[in-house]
């Protein structure tokens, strides 16, 4: 599978992460806790906007994606490697669920 994120996109995400660490604290544990808190806030906001049919929930979903990528960077993981692994896992999981659904009929 080819990389999901271009070198330029990865560079920008890492730049955002460096700024985030300046803002939220350079200590890994405090920065990670702040990112997790922001993720929970974004999930609530996405849910609320979705419920009132405000399409801005899609932009907030993008913000949540960036926070997720920050967690990977904070833990020195390859964004493309994790994405590749997860996309394969989701494919297998959905295929399995589809087979179970067909058997119920």
Secondary structure, 3 states (H helix, E strand, C coil): CCCCCCHHHHHHHHHHHHHHHHHHCCCHHHHHHHHHHHHHHHHHHHHHHHHCCCCCHHHHHHHHHHHHHHHHHHCCCCHHHHHHHHHHHHHHHHHHHHHHHHHHC
